[in-house]
Amino acid sequence: MEYDAFTDASLKMMYEAVRGALEADDEFEANGEEPKFRVRSTAEWKRHASNLEAEILKRGLQIDIIDWTRGQSELPL
């Protein structure tokens, strides 16, 4: 995907859509359901988010980076 072809607003909207899908999946799992979007288990989602972040930061735009750790401060033993 040519991320440099998108407007600033489009990039931010796509990034927030990734965040929304991730949060929805986490809620489904918390309720004992299968995640609908499979964001954590599909590498393309994280790659897409990473590419969006790179382009957004390259442009000097402000975003809240997605926390992929589920709030874990360190790796489990």
N, C-alpha and C positions, 0 to 999 in steps of 0.2 A: 504494500500500500504506500502511496506517495503522501506521507504525512505533511510534507511541506506545501502541498497543494490546498490544504484545508485552512479555513479562517481560524483565528484565535478562539472565537466562540465555539466553533465546531469541534476543535480539539478538546476544549474543556468539557463540552457536553459529552463527547465519547468517553473521556476519562471518568466522568461522574457516572456514566452508564455502567462501566466496569465495576466501580465501587458499589453501585446499587445492586448489581447482580451478585457480587460477592457477599454483601450483607444479607440479601435474600437467601442465598444458599446456606449461610450460617444460621439463619433463623429456622429454615427447614430442618437442618440437622439438629438444632437445639430442641425441636419438637418431635424428634425421632423419625423424621421423614427423609427421603432421598433428596439431595440437592437438585433443583430443576435445571440449573445452568452449568453445574460442574466446573466452576471457575477455578477452584484449587487443584482439581485433578486434570485439567486440560492445559497443557503448556502454552497453547496459542493465546489463551486469555492473558497470561502473565507477559508473554512476548508483546502482545498488543499494547498492554498497559505500559510496559517499559518503553516501547517506541513512542507512544504518546507523551510520556514523561520527558523523554529526551528532546522531542520537538518543542514541547511547552517550555522547558527550561532554556533551550537554545534561544527562544524568543524573549526570554526574560520575564515570562508571565509567572504569576503566583498561583500555586496550587497546594493543597494538603496532600502529601504523598500517602498512597494507600499502604496501610499496615497489613502485610501478608502474614504476620506472626500470630494473629489472634490475641494480641496483647502479651505474648510471652516475652519476658525480658532476657531470657537465656535459653539455650537448648536443653531439652530434658536429658537426663542421664540414661 
